[in-house]
Every structure is written in structure tokens, then in C-alpha cells.
Amino acid sequence: MKVHNRRLLAVFAALVAVSMIATGCGGGAEPTTPEEPAAQATTIKIGIGAPLTQGAVALGQGMKRGASLAIKQANESAEAKELGITFEGVDGDDQGDPKTGVTVANTFASDPNLIGVMGHLNSGVSIPASKVYNDNKIVMVSPASTNPALTLQGFAAVNRVCTIDSVQGPVGAENAYNKLGFKTAVVIDDSTPYGEGLAAEFAKKFEELGGKVLFTEKTADKDTDFNALVTKIKGQNPDLIYYGGIYNAGALLAKQASDAGIKAPLMGGDGLYDAEYIKLAGAAQAEGDFCTSVGLPVDKLPKGQEFMAAYKAEYPNDDIAAYDAYAYDAANIIIQATLKVAKELGVDKLTSPEGRDAIIAAVRAYNGEGVTGPISFDENGDTTNKAITTYKVVNGAWAPEILPE
């Protein structure tokens, strides 16, 4: 019994010693202080407004990928971590439809933690949605809406990183007439603000240069049967068919015109600049067609190679679409403005009226180098980068044909 008691006492003494060391009460150890609790992360949301299930889905999904890559990189940055900010992208599927786009805008506006929107693709969606954003102090940066009316509304919250149709249309006409040698054209639009504006600007400049517009025609953006129009075009035998609209309908027009034996190529704007255009039209039918698109090819830009490598690492099974880099830049501008305001006013003020006004002002004042080139905005929120590239379908793929001078 005595041996047993001695063993119990030894065990007890050892436990007491360990307890004292662990609590800093023995052995002359300095008292320890509990770790400071980590700063609670603040989630700041950025809306991604694009056609994700209907309309120009290939372009919309590309925009989502570009914006999501920017958000992921921001969350990995030391700056965001030090401030305790986590950015979150929120999808808004506008389906390329103005009414749906306004519903998306109102849904975004109902989220108190959403401070900005990367979107939209279609001008017909962006124009009505922009009023909702401006009224609710949500900054908007469109990567793709090119109709001039968007930024002529006088909204401080509305900006775009793509140049406008009054630049793109005339460049297309100049290249068509002066460099490609087309002297006659028929001009068709899809009755959307984008298509109408682009076609009108092309036709105006083409005639100013001495070209002849044989006729103009209106279609609808969801049309699929162009046989009557193709017959009319064939009767006029133009050098060029100019189409103001998006690739999904434009490709069907090109296919049906080619199948009818029309030799004139089809030309359009940035709405055609996607591999899906060639797929829908057929490689043989699309061969030799043209489009203009904003900016320079990504691989020719100073930050293009870096972007392409990061994109391929994140999306190994997807090709870069026309507006992925613009969406990346648009999201990054909103992110940089948010971080700037967080440092100046405090993270807790970001979603307040004061913080929202400051973010809106910071976006408009932005001046930096993006993947798409130098970015700054004029007093209307339009980019000061006016570069336009003309592309041609060569061997079943879009290839740069005329670079900006």
C-alpha cells in the first residue's frame, strides 16, 4: 500500500509541474499572452452581368471567366488579405434581354454588400440597367457595350473599357473601302441599339468615302431564316454585306448567303468576333468574312502573355473569347477602386453611401495599364483607348488582318 501511495504522489507531482509550465506559472517562465483574434473578413460582392444561358452565351461565359480570374487573383493578394477583404463574384444571367437585364440589376441592387458590376455585354441591356445602378450608387464598368447612348446619360456610376460604335463603325468603313477595296455594300442590322448604331455609323462613313450603299434592311436579333433577304442581296450583287448584330444571327445570315452562291463576304463589328461565329456559319461559308473588334489582339499587348498564361492555368479547356480580357480589366478596376477607398475611409465604410460615392469617383479617376492596354476614362465614362483591329476568317479561324495605325 505504501509503494502504491508513493506512485500516486509521484504522478500527481508530475501533473502539477506540467500544468504550471503550460500556464506559465512555474520554472521562471514569462507569462504568455493569448493570440490576438484574427480580423473578421469582410465580403465585398461584384456583380457579373452577362448572357450566360441565352443570347451570345459564348461571349457572356467568357466575360464571366475573365472577371472571375480577376476576383480570384485579388483574393490571393497581400493587399486584400491585410485589409481583411474577400471579393465575391455574383452571377447575373441577363440572357441578352433588356427586361431580364433590368431584373438582374434590381437583384444586384437588393444586395447591401454588392458595390459594383462588371457588365453587361449588350448595349440594349446595359442602357436600361445602368439607371438602376446609378440610382443605387453601384459602380458599373462594361467590357463590351459600345452604343454611344450608354455614357451620354450623364451617369457618374457608368463607365466602359471598350470604345464606341461611332469609332468602330467608321474604322470598319475606312478599312472596307480604302484597304479592302469594297465599293458597294448592303447594310443590315438586328434592330438592337448595338446593331442599329454600328450599322448606321458604317453606312454613313462608307458613303462619305465614296462607297455606295445599295440598300439597308432591318432584321431581328433572334431571326434564323434569312432566305428572302438573301434573295434580295443576290439580286443587287454587292461587294460586301455589312451586318450590325451578334454572331448567333450573323452566322446564319453568312451561311445562307454563301449557300445561295453569293460571293460577297460578310463584315460586322465586335459582336461577330468569336469562334462560335465560324462554327455556326460553317468554316467554308465563313472563310473570308471580316469583323472589327476593339483594341489589339491580346498576344500583342504588353500584359497579354501574362494574362494568357494565367487564363490557361485557370481554364485549360477554354479559349480566350473577345471580351474576356476586357472583363478582367473591368473587374480589376472595380477591385482597385474598392481597395483604395478601404484604405482611405476604412473597410467598414465601403458599402455606406459615402463609400459607394468614393468608389464611383475612384473608378472614374482610374488611370493605369490593363491587359487591354492603357485605361482611363473621359468625363462621360468612355475609355480613352480608341484602338480597333480588323479580323478576317482565314483557314477556319479569326486572324488579324488590319491592325490600328
LINDABEL-V809136 format. One line per field, one symbol per residue. phi: phi as a letter, one per 30 degrees, with the letter a starting at -180 (. if undefined). burial: 1 if it has 16 or more other ideal C-beta (glycine too) atoms within 10 Angstrom, else 0. Layout:
phi = ???
burial = ???
//
This chain:
phi = .dddddddddddddddddddddcicbiidddccddddddddccccbdccadcbbidddddddeddddddddddddddddddddicccbdbdbddhicedddddddddeddcdcccabclcdddddddddddddddchcdbbdcbdcdedecddidddcbaccdcddcdedddddddddccidcbacbbbciceddddddddddddededjdcddacbcbcdcdbccdddddddedchddbccbclcdddeddddddddddjddddcbacddcdaddeddddjedddejdbacbdiceedccecdddddddddddbdcbddcecddddddddddddddddddeddcjedcecdeddddddedddddeaaccddjdbabddcjddddcdbcccbdbhibdbecbddd
burial = 000000000000000000000000000000000000000001011111111100111111111111111110110000010010101011011111110111111001100001111111111111101101110011111111111101100010111111111111111111111001010011111101111111111111110000101100001010000100110010000111111111111111111111000101111111111101110110001110111111110100101100110110001000011111111111111111111111000010011000110111111101000111101010011110101111111000010011000
//
